[in-house]
Amino acid sequence: MISPATDPAAGRLAPAELIAATERVFAEELRDFIGELCLLDGGVLIGWVRGQHHGNIADLVASSAEPFFKDATLAYADAADVTLAWGRSMQVVLDMEFVTKPVTVFFKLILDSYFAGVTIQRIMAGSEPPFTPDILARALSSARL
């Protein structure tokens, strides 16, 4: 999924190719975490989202990230939504944060009946060197256990 993002150093829109490449790297590195998160019954997660049980969702995210990432690297950002549209698959969307020293990524984790994906909303990184997907890949690698 491609969404507009800004180049943090220059304050301008990043090219679509950079956004797509960054989302691919990010989603690939989160694959284990997403798989662990999807072990929870979807009905329970939907109930928590609809009931605004943000603490439960945060605990689920933390416990799903625990085997793969250092503590507090991946966090639930206290916002979620469920989409139930006639003739379409159900989706749960969680606002998430990936926080490391060199890079912070604000993203949406999309859990659909048929797929899981990420949409990056904003990336905060230092201005030197210019941001590339490789910088994010290194940050993700250093955040892993």
Secondary structure in CASP SS format (residue, H / E / C, confidence):
PFRMAT SS
TARGET T0000
AUTHOR 0000-0000-0000
METHOD secondary structure of the structure
MODEL  1
M C 1.00
I C 1.00
S C 1.00
P C 1.00
A C 1.00
T E 1.00
D E 1.00
P C 1.00
A C 1.00
A C 1.00
G C 1.00
R E 1.00
L E 1.00
A C 1.00
P C 1.00
A H 1.00
E H 1.00
L H 1.00
I H 1.00
A H 1.00
A H 1.00
T H 1.00
E H 1.00
R H 1.00
V H 1.00
F H 1.00
A H 1.00
E H 1.00
E H 1.00
L C 1.00
R H 1.00
D H 1.00
F H 1.00
I H 1.00
G H 1.00
E H 1.00
L H 1.00
C C 1.00
L C 1.00
L C 1.00
D C 1.00
G H 1.00
G H 1.00
V H 1.00
L H 1.00
I H 1.00
G H 1.00
W H 1.00
V H 1.00
R H 1.00
G C 1.00
Q C 1.00
H C 1.00
H H 1.00
G H 1.00
N H 1.00
I H 1.00
A H 1.00
D H 1.00
L H 1.00
V H 1.00
A H 1.00
S H 1.00
S H 1.00
A H 1.00
E C 1.00
P C 1.00
F C 1.00
F E 1.00
K C 1.00
D C 1.00
A C 1.00
T C 1.00
L E 1.00
A E 1.00
Y E 1.00
A E 1.00
D E 1.00
A E 1.00
A E 1.00
D E 1.00
V E 1.00
T E 1.00
L C 1.00
A C 1.00
W C 1.00
G C 1.00
R C 1.00
S C 1.00
M C 1.00
Q E 1.00
V E 1.00
V E 1.00
L E 1.00
D E 1.00
M E 1.00
E E 1.00
F E 1.00
V E 1.00
T C 1.00
K C 1.00
P C 1.00
V E 1.00
T E 1.00
V E 1.00
F E 1.00
F E 1.00
K E 1.00
L E 1.00
I E 1.00
L E 1.00
D E 1.00
S C 1.00
Y C 1.00
F C 1.00
A E 1.00
G E 1.00
V E 1.00
T E 1.00
I E 1.00
Q E 1.00
R E 1.00
I E 1.00
M E 1.00
A E 1.00
G C 1.00
S C 1.00
E C 1.00
P C 1.00
P C 1.00
F C 1.00
T C 1.00
P H 1.00
D H 1.00
I H 1.00
L H 1.00
A H 1.00
R H 1.00
A H 1.00
L H 1.00
S H 1.00
S H 1.00
A H 1.00
R E 1.00
L C 1.00
END
